[in-house]
Amino acid sequence: MKTLFKNRNYFLLFQGSLVSAIGTSLYSFAAGLYVQDLFGEDGGAVYLALFMAVGIIVNIVFSPIAGVIADKWNKIRILYVTDFIRSILFFITLYILTLGFEKEVLIWILLGITALASFNQAFFGPAATAVIPEVVGEDLIQAANGANSIIGSAQGIFGVLAGMFLYAILGFEMAVLINAISFIFSAFSEMFIKTHFHDGKAESLTTVKAFFQDIKFGFKYLIGKEGLLTMMLFSLVLNFAFSPLFGVGIPYLFRTELNASAYELGAIDIVFSVTMLFAGIIVGGMKIKSLSKSIKKGIAYLSSSFVFASILIVLVTYNIIGYWWFFGLFIFANILLAIFMMFTNIPLNTGMMKAIEPKVRGRVFATIGALSQGAIPLAVIGAGFLVNKFNVAVLGIVCSVLVIITTIGIIGNKKVEALLNNIETKEKLALEQTKAI
């Protein structure tokens, strides 16, 4: 990790991403509370689901296009331009909040702003992922993935803390203002990054026909790599199960069904993020002997933790256990989820980065991102209506069944096993070649 952060370019990338991520988390947490307080039980879960779904749909639609552009153009320029645009969007949002629109009108304006911000994120994401090997080199990819988990953890800790207190004390407007400022800081930081490849030179996108051929390339690449498409389909189903419960169900459970405070909901997010922070640092610095075994164990334990969390939701919903017993055990469940998420994601992401050629990483990772998120919009919108019709406990049961079936499928699938073994073999060959030199 020390070697990684001595790399000035990576430090600038890390610093910019960290600040904007904290600002985004602050805004997202405050926005979730704002929407629920606006509508309560009168459609609060549905509007919360819509907020989540709109962003994901935009990402899915535009990520493959953005992936092509990330491979052709200067990735660093994409990062800071999209951050500057998002800053402007949130300053506009702040102005709109002062105009006094009725809540039925304001909610659709905010959904539109969310869609535009997600459009920029669709371009930012593939560029940020693909640029990591160019900034740190192949040898430090695993360390960089571990360090990047710090960003996710920090946004969950400081973003949620800030969102919690700002919303309670100063209101939603202050959360929007700080989010806008964070994107300005992030953009300025990213402007000074230098990479090993391209070095500021952009390739032409040539003709429209060639552009769409490049988009198709990402899908062809996935189909051509044995097991990769299968893994993505399994990932899609897992996201279909995880996202509705934690994106819509948990906030609604605490805020509306259990009448808990923003601080109690925030505490769950913070504990999860703190655990991710330490787990990410540990896993990022570990020597992983077998990618295949590590990922399979991680998925099995991650799914078991998810089912445990769902059982707790059922128990508290039907008054089998009291609230504070539930709260304590649910924090423990989130600790387990965070640990096993890091033990699964970091080895998997590291292997994928090394398996995919540098010149096509933008296109392929954009396609992977679009596929893995493909079912989430339907899932979260469906979750909103399911929670409105029944409760979060029913949602937890449905999601747990999906998780169990998918986990069994991943662990027992021969194509996925061959993919993981192939990545592992490439890593060993690369290590042997390095030692020979």
N, C-alpha and C positions, 0 to 999 in steps of 0.2 A: 504493500500500500504506500509506503514512504517513497519508493521509486516512482510510483504512479503520479503522486501529487507533486513531485519535483518537475514533472513535465508541465511546463507553463501553459501549453495549448490545452492539455486536458483539464488543468486547473481552471482556466477561463471557461471551458465548456461546462464543467461541473458547477462552477459558481453561478453562471447564467441560468443553467437548467434548475438549480436548487432554488434560486430566488423566485423564478416564475412559477415553479411547482408549488411552493409555499403559498404564493398569492392566489393561485388557482384553487388550491385546497381550501383556503380561507373563504374564497368566494362561493365555492360549491357547498360547503357546510352551511354557511349563512343563507344561501339561496334555498337550500332544502328546508331550513327552518322557516324562512320567509313564505314559501309556497304553502307549507302546512298551516302556518298561522293565518294566511289569507283565506284558506278554504276549509281547514279542519276536516271533519268527517264528511263534509259536503263536497266530495270529489278530490280531497287532498292527496290521496294515494294515486289517483289517476293522473293528476297534473305532475306529481313527483316522478311518476313513471315516464310521462311524456318528455319531461326535461332530460331524463337520462337517455331515452330512445332517440330523440332528435339528434343529439351529438353523435351517437354511435352510427346512425343511418348515414349522416353526412360523411363520417370517416370511412365507412364501408364503400360508399359510392366513389369518393374521390381519391382514396389511398392508392389504388392501382395507377391512376394517372400521375399522382404525386411521386410514386416510386420511379416511374420513367424519367420524370424531370429531375429527381434526385441523382439518378445515374448519369444524366447528360449535363447538368448544370453544377455550378459551384454550391456544394452542400452548405457551407458556412453562410453564404449569402442568403440562401433559403431560410436558414434559422433566424437570422436577425431581422430580415424583412417581415417574416410572419409574426415575429414578436412585436415589432413596431406597429403593425396593423392591428393586432389584438389590443394593444394599449389604447389606440385611438377608439376602438369599438367600446371599450369599457368606460372611457371618458364620455362617450355619447350616451351610454347606458345611465351614467350618473346624472346627466342633464335630463334625460327622459323621466327619471324618478322624481324630479322636482316639478313636473308639469301637472301632477295630480290626476292622472287617468284613473277611471274605474278599474277595479281588479280584473273584471272579465276582459277588458281591453289590454291592460298592462301585462297579463300573463302571456298573451300572444305576441306582444312586442318583445318580451324577455325570451320567449322561445325562438323568435327570429334572430335576436342577438346571439343566442346560444348556437344556432345553426351556422352563423357567419364565423364565430370564434372556432367552431369545430372544423369548418372548411380550412382555416389556417392551420389548425392542429393536424389535419390530414396531410399537409405538406411538410410540417415541422417533424412529425413522427418518423417517417422513413429516412429523412435526411439525418436526423439525430442518431438513429440506430446505425445507419450505414457508415457514418463518419467516424465512429469509435475506433475501428481498426486503423483507419488512416491517421488518426491523432496519436494513438498509443503504440501502434505496431502489433503484430500477431502475438508476441510473447506475453503481453499484458492484458489480453482480452478478458480472461477470467477475473483478474483483479479489477478491471474496469467495470465488469458486470456486477461484481460485489460492491464496488464503490457506488455504482448507480442505484443500488438498492437503498443506499443511505438517503438518496434524493426522495425516493418513495416513502421512506420512513419519516424523514424530516418534515415532509409536507403533511403527513398524517399527524405528527406531533405538534409542530409549531403552527401549521395552517389551521388545524382544528382548534387548538388553544386560542389562537388569535380570533378565529371566526366566532367561537363560543362567547368570548368576552366582548368583542366588538359589537356583535349582534345584540347581546343582552344590555350593554351599556350605551353604545353610540348609534346602533341601528344598522340596517342593511346597507345604507348609502356609504358608510365608512369602509365596509368590506369591499365594495365595488371600487372605491377610490384607491385603496391600497393595492388591489389586484392590478389596476391600470398602471400604477407606478412601478410595480414589480416587473412588468413586461418591458418597460423602458430600460430599467437597470439590466435586465437579462440581455436585451438586444445590444446594448453598448458593450457588455462583456464579450459577447460572441463575435463582434466585429473585428476583434484583434487576434482571432485564432488563425493559425497557419496549419495546413495539413501536408502530409507526404505526397498525396496524389492530387492531380489537377492543378493545385496551387493557383487557384483563382481563374483558371481557363475553363470556359464553358463549351460543351460540344453542341453542335446544331441539332435541333430536333427534326431536321429535313422535312419530309412531306407528311401530310396528315395520315396517309396510308402507313408509312413507316412508323409513325407515332403509335397507331393502334396495334401494329404488329409487335411493338415493344411491350404494350400492355398485355397482349396475349402470351408473350414470352414467359411472364411470371407464372401463369397457369400451366404452360407446357413444361416448365422447369419442375414444378411440383409433381406433375404426373410422371415425369421421366425419372425422378429420384424415388426408388422403391421405398415405400413405407411413409414417405413424407406427407403425401396427401391424406393417407389414412390417419396419421398422427394429427393433422390439422382438423380432420372431421371429428375425431375424438375430443380435441381441444374445444371445438365449436359446441359440442354437447355439454361439456363440463362448464363452459361459460354460460350456456343456456340455463344451467342449474344454479351456479354460484351467483351470477349477477342479479337476478330478481330478488333473491332473499336478502343479500347484503346491500344492494343498491336501493331497493324499495321497501322490502319487508322489515328489516331491522329499524331504520329510522321511523317508520310508521308504528311499529310495535312499541317502541319507547315513548315516542312523542304523543301518540294518539290513543293507542289501546291501553298502555300502562300509565299514562299521564306523568311520565318521568320528565325531569328537567333537561334542559340543553346540556348541562354539565355532566349528567349521568350518561347521556348518549355520547358526548365528547370523550368521556373517560374510556369507553369501549374502544373508540377509534385510536386514542392515544396509546393505550396498552398494546394494541395490535401493532402500531407503528414503531414503538420502542423495541418490541420484540423483533420485528423485521430488521431494524437497524443493527442490533447486535448479531442476529443470525446471518444477515447479509455480509457483515465484516468477517465473521468466522468462516462461512462457506467460501467467500471470495478468496481467502488465503489458504484454503485447504488443498491438499493433494488428493484428487479423486481417482481411486484405483480403477473403478469400473463405472462408466457413464450409465450403462444399461441397468445395472443393479441399483445404482443410486437413484435414478429417475423413477424406476418402478416402485422402489420402497417409498420414495417421497410421495408419489401419487396415492399409494395405498394408505399411508398414514394421514395424508391431507384429507382424503375422502372420509376416513374414519372420524376425524376431528369435525368435519362438516356435519356428519350424521349426529354426532354427540351434541353439537350446538342446536340442531333442529329438534332433538328430543327435549332439550331444556326449554325451548320455546313452547312446545306442546304442553309440558308440565306446568309452566307458569300460566299459560293461557287458560287452562282448565282447573286452576287453583289446586293442583296437586302439591306444588311447592310454593312457598312464599316468595315475595319479590326479592328480598335481600339474599336469600339462598340462591335464587336464580341469578341475580346480579354477580355474585361472587363466582359461581360455577361458569357463568357465561364469559367472564373475563378469562378464566382458566382455559376455556375452549378456544378463545381468540388467540391466546398465547400459543397453543398447540398449532392452530391454523397458520399463524405467521411463521413459526419455525419450519414447518413442513413445506410451506409455500416456497421459502428460500432454498430448502434442500432439493426442491424439484426444479424451480425456475432457473437458478443460476447455472447448474450443470447443463440443462437443456439449451439455454440461450447461448452458452459458450460453444457447445458442440455445433449448433446451427451456424453460428458466425464463421466457424472454422471450416465447415463443410461447404459453404456457398462462396463462389468466386467473388473477389472484390468488385469487379466491373458490373456485376449484376445484383449486388446486395440490395440496392435501393428498390428495384423492381420486385425481387423475390420476397423481401421482408414486408413490402407494402401488400403484396398478394396474401402472404401468410396472415398479416394483421386483419385484412378484410375478411378472409375466410374464418378465422378464429372468432371474429365478432359477429359473423353473419346472422346468427339466430337471436342475438341479444335484444335487438329492438322489439321483436315479437314477444320475446320472453318477458321483458320488463313491462310492456303494455298489458300483456295478459296477466302479469302479476298484480298490476294496479287494479284491474277489474276483479280478479280473484279475491284480493284482500278486501275490496269494497263489498263483495258479495258474501264472503265467509269471514276469514281472519288470517293472520300471519301464520298460525299453526298449520292450517291446511296447506298453505304455500310451502312451508318447511317440509311437510311430508312428501308432497309431489316432487320437490327438488331433490330430496334425499334418495328417492327411488331412482331418479335419473342418474345421480352421482354413482350409486352402487352398480347399476348396470354398465355404465360407461367405464368405470374403473376395472371391472372384470374384463371388459373388452380390450382395454389397453394392455393390461398385464399379460393376457393370453394371446395377443395378436402376433403372428410370426413376422409379418411385414414390418411392424413397428420394431420388433426385436432386431431384425436384420439391419434396419436403419441405424439404430443406436450402436450396434456392434460395428458397423461400417465407420461411423464417426470416431468411435474409440480406436479402431485400427489405424485410421489416418493420423490420429494424435500420436500414437505410439511410433509410427513410421517417421513422423516429423521430429519427434524427440530423438530417435536413433540417428537421424541425419544430422541433427544439431550436435550430438555428442561426437559423431565421426569427424565433423569439421573442427 
